[in-house]
Amino acid sequence: MLCLVSTLLYLVQKVAMCELTQFSGLKPFVWRSIPYLYQDTRSGDYGPVSMKFLEMHAHGDPAPHMSSLTDKTVNDLRKQYPMDIYKTIVMPSYYASPKP
């Protein structure tokens, strides 16, 4: 994360019109982890956890709340997301393709 927050300021300066924002200088961005939220320390693949946090946040953090995620629920997420993708993207393509 330190690499990202250090690099982000250069990207913002290059892409954003700084005179129209509150951004000025090359002071690094800072970040803090929220202590009660689940932290996936077992692997480098944070995609499913990030997507679940985004989904829960977009829906107002319904039960089970973000703070109640465990290793078991993350394991279940990692199994469920590929199945959802397959059902949503791959299966419809079989029905849409012409029959021989």
C-alpha positions as CSV (number, residue, x, y, z in Angstrom):
1,M,0.0,0.0,0.0
2,L,2.9,2.3,0.7
3,C,4.0,2.1,-2.9
4,L,0.5,2.9,-4.1
5,V,0.1,6.0,-2.0
6,S,3.5,7.2,-2.9
7,T,2.9,6.8,-6.6
8,L,-0.6,8.1,-6.6
9,L,0.4,11.7,-6.0
10,Y,2.5,11.7,-9.2
11,L,-0.4,10.2,-11.2
12,V,-2.8,12.8,-9.9
13,Q,-0.4,15.6,-10.7
14,K,0.1,14.3,-14.2
15,V,-3.6,13.6,-15.0
16,A,-5.6,16.0,-12.9
17,M,-5.9,19.7,-13.6
18,C,-4.4,20.6,-10.2
19,E,-5.4,24.3,-10.4
20,L,-9.0,23.2,-10.3
21,T,-8.6,20.9,-7.2
22,Q,-7.3,21.2,-3.7
23,F,-4.3,19.0,-4.7
24,S,-1.0,20.8,-4.6
25,G,2.6,19.7,-4.2
26,L,4.0,16.3,-3.8
27,K,3.0,15.5,-0.3
28,P,2.3,11.7,-0.1
29,F,-1.2,10.5,0.5
30,V,-1.8,8.7,3.7
31,W,-3.9,5.6,4.6
32,R,-5.0,3.8,7.7
33,S,-6.6,0.5,8.1
34,I,-9.9,0.4,9.9
35,P,-9.1,-1.8,12.9
36,Y,-12.3,-3.8,13.2
37,L,-12.6,-4.7,9.5
38,Y,-11.5,-8.0,8.1
39,Q,-7.8,-8.1,7.0
40,D,-6.9,-10.8,4.5
41,T,-3.3,-11.7,5.5
42,R,-3.3,-15.2,4.0
43,S,-2.7,-14.3,0.3
44,G,-2.0,-11.6,-2.2
45,D,-5.3,-11.9,-4.0
46,Y,-7.6,-9.3,-2.4
47,G,-10.0,-9.0,-5.3
48,P,-12.9,-11.0,-3.8
49,V,-12.6,-9.3,-0.5
50,S,-12.4,-5.8,-2.1
51,M,-15.4,-6.6,-4.3
52,K,-17.4,-7.8,-1.3
53,F,-16.6,-4.6,0.6
54,L,-17.7,-2.5,-2.4
55,E,-20.9,-4.5,-2.7
56,M,-21.7,-4.3,1.1
57,H,-20.8,-0.5,1.1
58,A,-23.1,0.1,-1.9
59,H,-26.0,-1.6,-0.1
60,G,-25.5,0.3,3.2
61,D,-23.5,-2.5,4.9
62,P,-26.3,-4.9,5.5
63,A,-26.0,-8.0,7.7
64,P,-23.6,-9.7,7.8
65,H,-21.7,-6.5,8.3
66,M,-18.2,-5.8,6.9
67,S,-16.8,-6.2,10.4
68,S,-18.2,-9.7,10.7
69,L,-16.3,-11.2,7.7
70,T,-14.1,-14.2,8.7
71,D,-11.6,-16.4,7.0
72,K,-14.4,-18.9,6.4
73,T,-16.7,-16.4,4.7
74,V,-13.8,-15.2,2.6
75,N,-13.2,-18.8,1.5
76,D,-16.8,-19.1,0.5
77,L,-16.6,-15.8,-1.4
78,R,-13.6,-17.0,-3.4
79,K,-15.7,-20.1,-4.4
80,Q,-18.9,-18.2,-5.1
81,Y,-17.6,-15.4,-7.3
82,P,-16.2,-17.6,-10.1
83,M,-19.6,-19.5,-10.1
84,D,-21.5,-16.1,-10.4
85,I,-19.2,-15.0,-13.2
86,Y,-19.7,-18.3,-15.0
87,K,-23.5,-18.1,-14.6
88,T,-23.6,-14.5,-15.7
89,I,-21.2,-14.4,-18.6
90,V,-20.4,-17.9,-19.9
91,M,-23.8,-19.6,-19.7
92,P,-25.6,-16.9,-21.6
93,S,-23.1,-17.2,-24.4
94,Y,-24.0,-20.8,-24.9
95,Y,-27.6,-19.9,-25.4
96,A,-26.8,-17.0,-27.7
97,S,-24.6,-19.0,-30.1
98,P,-26.1,-20.6,-33.2
99,K,-26.8,-24.3,-33.2
100,P,-25.0,-26.4,-35.7
